[in-house]
Amino acid sequence: MSISAEKLNYLKGITDGMNLSEATSEGKLFLGIIDVLSALSSEKEQLESRVDKLGDYLDDLDRSFSELCDMIDDESADQTEAEADSGKEDDGHKAGKTQYKNPYEDDEFDDSEDGVSYYSVVCPYCESYVTLTGDLLPEKGEGFECPACGKLLFRK
């Protein structure tokens, strides 16, 4: 029994001990208030029960969602490892067509003064352009993750 139910029972006991009658205005008022409080207390207990059940349900959903995410992560990791071993991306979508070129070959972007070489990489999956300096460019056969779509890009 909750504290609210205990207090309500206490108030009911007081009103019974006072011999309140519905014949008087005061009696009608106090007995009406007790009835309303009783109904509110009953509804509160029902709502608390439903909230507890919903909390349990949400905990189950959270557990299931976490397990599903773990399974997807495991499959994704296995797929990434297989792609790295074979040198291909998943489903062969434009695999092996990562383009590396120097976008600054004309005089306007001459990089000879600072000695830094720039390369533009076009992701074959999302077609995003990524500009890398020569020191960030992976060695042949190595790869890096496209910052736009997250796919592994390998240098041939």
Buried (B, 14 or more C-beta within 10 A) or exposed (E): EEEEBEEBEEBBEEBEEEEBEEEEEEBEEBBEEBEEBBEEBEEEBEEEEEEEEEEEEEEEEEEEEEEEEEEEEEEEEEEBEEBBEEEBBBEEEEBEEBEBEEEBEEEEEEBEEEEEBBBBBBBBBEEEEBEBEEEEBBEEEEBBEBEEEEBBBBBE
